[in-house]
Amino acid sequence: MISYNRLWETMEKRKISQYRLIKEFGLSSGQMSRLKKNTYVSTHTLETLCRILDCRIEDVMEVSFEDEEKENKAN
């Protein structure tokens, strides 16, 4: 499972709001919505976020197979 929780932490550290990402840097509200829901975003979007926030991909997202395994066992 991919999580973008680290993105919100990095944005807070860099003092960059969602509003600023949309208005100043041109990210779409749809992209922001997908990030909030931990759904698909393109590698281009991830690269753009890393450039804007001056950070590494690890500061934006993380992958956890444990959550996915728990979800599969529950079903």
N, C-alpha and C positions, 0 to 999 in steps of 0.2 A: 504494500500500500504506500502510495506517495502522499506525503504531507508537506504543506507549505507553511506550517506554523513558524518555522524559522524565519520566513520572509517577514512576518509581522513584527518579530523581535528585532530584526535587522533594520526595518523601516523606522521603528521607534528609536533605536540607537542613532540612526542617521537623521532623525527628525524630518522624515519625509512622509507625508500623509497620502492616503489613497487619492484624495482630491487633487493633490499636486501631481501624482503620477498620471492622472487622467488629463488634467488641464494643461500642465506645463510640459509633460513628456510624451503625451499622445497615446498612452495606453487606453484601451477601450474599457468601458464599464463592464462589458461582457467578459473580458479577460479577467478583470478583478473579481467578478462573480465566480468564475470557474476556479480561481485561486482560493477563494474563500471556501468553496465546496470540495476542494482537493480533487478536482477533476482535470481532464486533459487541457494542457496549454502547450503551445509549440516550443521547440527549442529556441526559436528566434525570440519569443517572449522572455524565456528564461535568460538568454544572453543579454537582452535589452535591460532586464531588471539588474543583472550583475553589473552592467556598465553604469547604469544610473546610480546604483547604490555603492559602487566601487567595492565589490565584494566577490567572493567565490561562490560557486554553485551550492556548496555545503551550507552557506549562510542563507540560502533561499529555500532549499528543499531537503527532505530526507526520505529514504526508502526504508520501510520496515516490513519484513516478511512475517514477523510474529503476529501482528494484527490481522494480516490476511489469513494466516493459518487458523487463528482463533475464530474468525468469521466463517471459514469453511467448515470447521468442526461443529459450529452451532447450527449449521444448515444440515 
